[in-house]
Amino acid sequence: MAQSIFDLTGETAVVLGGTGVLGGGMASALASAGAAVAIVGRNAERGMERVRMIEAAGGRAIFQAADALDVNSLSEARDAIVRELGSVTVLIAAAGGNRPDATLPPGSDFCRLSREAWNGVFDLNLVGGSLLPAQVFGETMLAQKKGSIINIASMAGMIPLSRVVAYSAAKAAVINFTKFLAREWATRGVRVNAISPGFFPAEQNKALLFRDDGSYTERGAQIISHTPMARFGEAQELAGAVIWLASSRASSFVTGQNIVVDGGFSSTTI
Ligand SMILES: NC(=O)c1ccc[n+]([C@@H]2O[C@H](COP(=O)([O-])OP(=O)(O)OC[C@H]3O[C@@H](n4cnc5c(N)ncnc54)[C@H](O)[C@@H]3O)[C@@H](O)[C@H]2O)c1
């Protein structure tokens, strides 16, 4: 029988932010398709938890500590991963998120949004979340003329969401950067795409979406009412997009694209 075009056997995938909810889910998806996966992040406990989940499902994974905002720690992580799992062929850049001081409370004054909060969100999502990992891991992909980089942007990068202007603008920049890099490396064997999730409950947004008793906050309920599918997404619902973009056979002519997985949120105007 012909080998599936979605088979990732022989690929080595790095999931930066694989310690988080969406990154962790994407790491499991890649491992289930046959890739050896390196979970990269700051939290060893959560990273090892994901490694054990992947191993229990029959996959191969390691945890490697690194701070996405520290280029030296990323380079050290890359070298350790290459030694242990071989050349990196897939990078999921999933470290990112909003921060509380960059969220404008209802009715608050946009002019009071601090520069520190703005810079912090741009640093995490654009610099640590996309630029530095692309430079560090892209170098090894270019050397072997093979690679797929997947930046995790956001639906907020296409529609500026109220209250999270810095986050929305930073993710818009991630989508723009993705297109730049795709064009830059298109003839050098490295494809660069983005996935833009809609609303998925995760660590960085759970206080925004849920009260302590598990019921929706006003904001959470508002989001559900604006989502045609009338629910939040679940991490495993990104699996298809990530495996497709990671596979050099399934998406060989796809680069510079932003794949939206949002239950229809961005197709509505009200
Ligand atoms: N959850 C959503 O609804 C949603 C929607 C659109 C986009 N996203 C994006 O998906 C990505 C994953 O976020 P998530 O929602 O799973 O949140 P999460 O908080 O569960 O995961 C984010 C991960 O990034 C890691 N991280 C943060 N700073 C880091 C650093 N300096 N170095 C290394 N790791 C760092 C965190 O430790 C965490 O493990 C983010 O880029 C986020 O912006 C999420």
PDBQT file of the ligand as one rigid body, heavy atoms in Angstrom, charges set to zero:
ROOT
HETATM    1  N1  LIG A 301      -5.749  29.628  23.040  1.00  0.00    +0.000 N 
HETATM    2  C1  LIG A 301      -6.227  30.407  22.064  1.00  0.00    +0.000 C 
HETATM    3  O1  LIG A 301      -7.433  30.664  21.981  1.00  0.00    +0.000 OA
HETATM    4  C2  LIG A 301      -5.291  30.947  21.028  1.00  0.00    +0.000 A 
HETATM    5  C3  LIG A 301      -5.846  31.576  19.926  1.00  0.00    +0.000 A 
HETATM    6  C4  LIG A 301      -5.021  32.074  18.944  1.00  0.00    +0.000 A 
HETATM    7  C5  LIG A 301      -3.665  31.950  19.079  1.00  0.00    +0.000 A 
HETATM    8  N2  LIG A 301      -3.135  31.331  20.175  1.00  0.00    +0.000 N 
HETATM    9  C6  LIG A 301      -1.674  31.234  20.245  1.00  0.00    +0.000 C 
HETATM   10  O2  LIG A 301      -1.319  29.872  20.417  1.00  0.00    +0.000 OA
HETATM   11  C7  LIG A 301      -0.021  29.819  21.019  1.00  0.00    +0.000 C 
HETATM   12  C8  LIG A 301      -0.075  28.843  22.188  1.00  0.00    +0.000 C 
HETATM   13  O3  LIG A 301      -0.810  29.441  23.245  1.00  0.00    +0.000 OA
HETATM   14  P1  LIG A 301      -1.864  28.673  24.185  1.00  0.00    +0.000 P 
HETATM   15  O4  LIG A 301      -3.173  29.315  23.940  1.00  0.00    +0.000 OA
HETATM   16  O5  LIG A 301      -1.694  27.214  24.062  1.00  0.00    +0.000 OA
HETATM   17  O6  LIG A 301      -1.413  29.196  25.608  1.00  0.00    +0.000 OA
HETATM   18  P2  LIG A 301      -0.571  28.525  26.758  1.00  0.00    +0.000 P 
HETATM   19  O7  LIG A 301      -0.378  29.598  27.762  1.00  0.00    +0.000 OA
HETATM   20  O8  LIG A 301      -1.212  27.255  27.209  1.00  0.00    +0.000 OA
HETATM   21  O9  LIG A 301       0.791  28.188  26.015  1.00  0.00    +0.000 OA
HETATM   22  C9  LIG A 301       1.771  29.132  25.734  1.00  0.00    +0.000 C 
HETATM   23  C10 LIG A 301       3.096  28.470  26.020  1.00  0.00    +0.000 C 
HETATM   24  O10 LIG A 301       4.139  29.370  25.675  1.00  0.00    +0.000 OA
HETATM   25  C11 LIG A 301       5.127  29.257  26.668  1.00  0.00    +0.000 C 
HETATM   26  N3  LIG A 301       5.975  30.418  26.731  1.00  0.00    +0.000 N 
HETATM   27  C12 LIG A 301       5.608  31.679  27.068  1.00  0.00    +0.000 A 
HETATM   28  N4  LIG A 301       6.704  32.455  27.076  1.00  0.00    +0.000 NA
HETATM   29  C13 LIG A 301       7.762  31.671  26.745  1.00  0.00    +0.000 A 
HETATM   30  C14 LIG A 301       9.140  31.888  26.600  1.00  0.00    +0.000 A 
HETATM   31  N5  LIG A 301       9.683  33.096  26.784  1.00  0.00    +0.000 N 
HETATM   32  N6  LIG A 301       9.923  30.857  26.271  1.00  0.00    +0.000 NA
HETATM   33  C15 LIG A 301       9.404  29.625  26.081  1.00  0.00    +0.000 A 
HETATM   34  N7  LIG A 301       8.094  29.348  26.210  1.00  0.00    +0.000 NA
HETATM   35  C16 LIG A 301       7.290  30.371  26.539  1.00  0.00    +0.000 A 
HETATM   36  C17 LIG A 301       4.320  29.126  27.962  1.00  0.00    +0.000 C 
HETATM   37  O11 LIG A 301       5.105  28.642  29.021  1.00  0.00    +0.000 OA
HETATM   38  C18 LIG A 301       3.258  28.150  27.513  1.00  0.00    +0.000 C 
HETATM   39  O12 LIG A 301       3.706  26.821  27.666  1.00  0.00    +0.000 OA
HETATM   40  C19 LIG A 301       0.318  31.265  21.408  1.00  0.00    +0.000 C 
HETATM   41  O13 LIG A 301       1.125  31.838  20.413  1.00  0.00    +0.000 OA
HETATM   42  C20 LIG A 301      -1.036  31.945  21.416  1.00  0.00    +0.000 C 
HETATM   43  O14 LIG A 301      -0.934  33.325  21.208  1.00  0.00    +0.000 OA
HETATM   44  C21 LIG A 301      -3.918  30.841  21.153  1.00  0.00    +0.000 A 
ENDROOT
TORSDOF 0
